[in-house]
Amino acid sequence: TGIESKEETLVHTRVYPNPAKDFIYIESEQELSETKLTDLSGRILYQTKGSGNKVVIPAGDLSEGIYMVKFSDRNGRSAVTRIVR
């Protein structure tokens, strides 16, 4: 018998500042293939494809509230984080 290893399924990212003011900065260990910012109802407010390891999302026009940022890398791994404006 052997030990079964599970492939990592999350993209490791750093999202700051939280709460955000003018910009949301995203840094990732992996190259991101897509980044989305949505409100809590799922409406896409910002989206970029092929964004590399760093993304800057303008946040100055966002209303105060809670938003979700979803990241995907080229290997199909993804993660979601919550950010406050």
Residue pairs with C-beta under 8 A, 6 or more apart in sequence:
8 77
9 77
9 78
10 77
10 78
10 79
11 28
11 29
11 30
11 32
11 71
11 72
11 73
11 77
11 78
11 79
12 28
12 29
12 30
12 79
13 26
13 27
13 28
13 29
13 32
13 71
13 79
13 81
14 25
14 26
14 27
14 28
15 24
15 25
15 26
15 69
15 81
15 83
16 24
16 25
17 24
17 25
18 83
18 84
19 83
19 84
19 85
20 59
20 62
20 83
20 84
20 85
21 59
21 60
21 85
22 58
22 59
22 60
23 56
23 57
23 58
23 59
23 60
24 37
24 56
24 57
24 59
24 69
24 83
25 54
25 55
25 56
25 57
26 32
26 35
26 54
26 55
26 56
26 57
26 69
26 71
27 53
27 54
28 53
28 54
28 55
28 71
28 73
29 53
30 53
30 73
30 74
30 75
30 77
31 52
31 53
31 73
31 74
32 51
32 52
32 53
32 55
32 71
32 72
32 73
33 49
33 50
33 51
33 72
33 73
33 74
34 47
34 48
34 49
34 50
34 51
34 70
34 71
34 72
35 46
35 47
35 48
35 51
35 55
35 57
35 69
35 70
35 71
35 72
36 44
36 46
36 47
36 69
36 70
37 44
37 45
37 46
37 47
37 57
37 67
37 68
37 69
38 44
38 45
38 67
38 68
38 70
39 45
39 65
39 67
39 68
40 65
40 66
40 67
40 68
45 62
45 67
46 57
46 58
48 55
57 69
59 85
62 85
63 85
64 85
65 84
65 85
66 82
66 83
66 84
66 85
67 82
67 83
67 84
67 85
68 80
68 81
68 82
68 83
69 80
69 81
69 82
69 83
70 78
70 79
70 80
71 78
71 79
71 80
72 78
